[in-house]
Amino acid sequence: MAWDADKKFGVWSGLDWNLKSDYLFTCSDFGDKLIGKAFHTKPNHYIHGMYPRNYYLTEPIPYLTKDERFYIDFIQKKKRENKKILFYLPTFRKHQLQFLGITDLEKINLFFDFLDDHGYFLMTKIHTGGYYSNNDTIADSVKERILSLPPQTDIYPFLKETDILVTDYSSVLFDFLYLDRDIICYAYDLYMYEHEDKGLLIDYQSLPADRVYSLDELKENLQEKVYKRDSHAEDRKRWLKKCFDNRTMDDTIQALLR
């Protein structure tokens, strides 16, 4: 089971997820308390280790598809042009996604003008669930100014190319901690998500990231980052240990062989 402790799911959401005859793979005691409570699981049926997907955040990836190689070459070209790469990963919502939280294309284009002027380039990927369930899409006029990865794309090779992660309530925030880089939580619909959508399991204010609630605040935060030092490094290390407990792939293999 992948780390997904930021938002409610399973038993937390009123679903009867029964794993009493199966095993649950988590990474830490903290994961047991949150992820474990999303299932009906026997206490002795937890397996602890490192998620394989996270292993490749810090180790070379032995194989990339042709499309992945094409997109990574494109991103690396942008980096050679001295662009900082923002990866915007909005999570799945019950309703159709409003990309960047607004519908005003003029404001969105002004935002991309700002990114160009301040040395940023944005790539994104629509959540696969939102693409299929809600027909989430990005306007063609916006696509011309960003790299929009296909909804089926594995994001993990691209996290390694990312300078700043921009997300909202996605569990990718926790995996990105392995890279020890800046994170911005762009929560333009926090109240609605918390009270009318899936809801949250963790105190949002405690996360090791900057929090912004409008496109103007996101722009202001990115402008400050040009000059301001990262202030969350120690919190990221603490959360990394809390969530993943320094587990390695050796731990995973040994746990599965027991």
N, C-alpha and C positions, 0 to 999 in steps of 0.2 A: 504493500500500500504506500503510495507516494505521500510525501509531507503535504498536508492541506489544512493546517491548523489555524489559518487566519479566518476562514469563514465556516459557517455551520453546514454540516452535511450528515448523511446517515441518520443514526438515532437522534442526534442533536436536532435534526429537522423533522422528526416524527416518523422516519422510515424504519422498517423492521429488518435491519441488516444483520443476519445471523451467521457468525463464523465459528460457532461453538465446536464444530468438528474440523475446522481448518486452522490455519496459522496466520498471524498478523505480523508483517514486517515493519518495524519502526526503528528509530535510531537512538533513542534516549528514553530516560524515565519521563521526561517532559512530554515526549511524543506519545508515550503510553497513556498519559493522563488525558491528553486531548484527542488524539487519533483513536486510541483504544476505546474511548467512550462513544465513538461513532458506530461501534459494532457490539454485538453480543459475542464476547470472546472469553474463553477460559483463561485465567490468570497465567497458567503455565504454557500458553500457546503464543507467546510473543517471541519473535525472532529479532535480534538486534544486529545491525551492521550498517554499512554505507550503501546508499542507493547507487547502483551502477551508473545512472545518468550523471551523478555528481562526480564520480571518479574522473570522467572525461572533461570536467571543468578545469582540473589542475594537471591533467596528463594529456599527451598527444592523442588525437583522434585518428585511429588507424585507417579509417575509410570514410570518404565523403561521396555522396551522390554527385552526378554531373551538375544538377541544379544547385546543390549546396556549394559546390566549388565555384560555380559561376557567380553566385550572390556574394560569397566571401571575397572573391577577387574584386568585385565591385566595391565592397566596403573597404577593403584594404587600399584600393585606389583613392577613395575619399580620405582615408587616414594619411596617405602620402601627400595629400593636398592640405594637410594640417587641420582637418576637420575632426572635432570631437563627436563620437557616435552616441546618439541617444537611441535607446531601444524602448519604444512605447508598447507595453503589453497590457491592454485593458482586459479584465476578467469577464467571464460569462455573466450575463444578467438575465432575469426573467423576461424583460422587455427588450425591444430592439436597441442596439447600441447607438448612442449619439457620439460620434467620433470626436475626441477631445472635449466633449461636453457641450458643444455649441453647434448651431446650424448655420450661423452667419458666415458664409464663405469669404466675405471681405475681411472679417476679423481673423479667420484662419489663415488667409493669404498674408495678412500683415504679420501674423505670428511667424510664418515661414520666412518672410523678409527679415525679421529679427534674427532668426536662426542663422540665415546666410551671413548677416552682418557681424555676428558674434562667433563665427567659426564652428557652428554646430551643423550636424546632418542627422536627420531622423529616419530610422527604419521602424517598422511596426509589423504586427501580425494580428489579424482578427482571430479571436478565440474560435477554435474549431466547432465547439458546441454552439456558439452564437451564430456562426456561419450557416450551420445546418438547421438549427431550431428557429432562429429569428430572422434569417436572411440578412445578417449583419454585413454591411459593405462599406467601402470608402468611396467618396465621390471621385469621379475621374479627374476633375480639376486638381484635387489634392494629390492623387496618385502621381501626377506629373512632377511633384516636388519632393517626394520621399521614396524610399524603398519599401514597398508593401509586399511582404513575403506571402506566398500562397498559404491558405488556412491549414493545409495538411503538413506544413513544414515543421520539422523538429527544430525547436528554438535553441537547443543547447550548443551547437557549434557556433551560433551567432552571439550567445552571451559572452563568449570568450573575446569577441571583437568589440564588445560594448564598453564605453567609458562611463556612461551614466544610465542606470536603469530607471525608467519612468513607468510606474504601474499604479494600481489602486488597491485592490483587495486580493491580488493573485498570490498564490503560494510560491511563485517563482522568486519572490523577494527573499525567501529563506535560502533557497539554493544559491542565489547570487552572492550570498555572504561568503562563500568559498573564494570568491575573487577579490573580496575586500575593496570594493569600489563604491562610489557614490550611488545613493538610491533616493529617488523622489517619489513620494506617495501623492499622486494627483487624484484627490477624492472629491470631485466636483458634485457628486450626488451621495455623500456620506450618509446623511440622515435617511434618505429614501432606501439606500442599500441596507442599512442597519435595521430599519423598522419595517420595510415593505418587501425586501428581497430576501437573500439568504441569511443576512445577519452575520455578526462577527463573534468569534470565540476569544479573541485576544484584545486587550486594551489598545486601541489604535494609536493612542498618544505615546505608548511605550516603545513602539517599533524604532529600530535604529536607522531612521531616515528622516529627511525633511518632509514636511507635510504642507501641501498647498491645495486650495479649494476653488480656484478659478484659473482661467487661462492667463489673466493678467498677473496673478500671483506666481504662476509657473514661469512666466517670462521674467518677472522680477527675480525669482530664485536663480534662474539660469544666468541672468546678468551678474548677480552677486558671485556666482561660482567662478566667473572669470578672474576674480580678484581674491575671493575669500577662501581660507583653508577649510578643508573637510573637518567637521566637528563630531563625526560619529564613529571614528575608527575604533575606539575602545568599546563602544556599545556593540558594534558589529562582531567583534571578537567574543564578547560575552554571549551574544545571542547564537553565534555559531556553535560554541561549546554547549549551550543550553539545548539547542535543537538537535545537534548531531553527535555530541559527546566524543569528538575526535575518533569516531569509528573509521575503519579502513576497509578496503575490499577483502583483506585477509579475514577480518571479523565476519564479514558476510559469508565467505566461503566456509569458514569453520562452523558458523551457526547453522548453515544449511546441511552440513555433513553430519551434525550431531544426531 
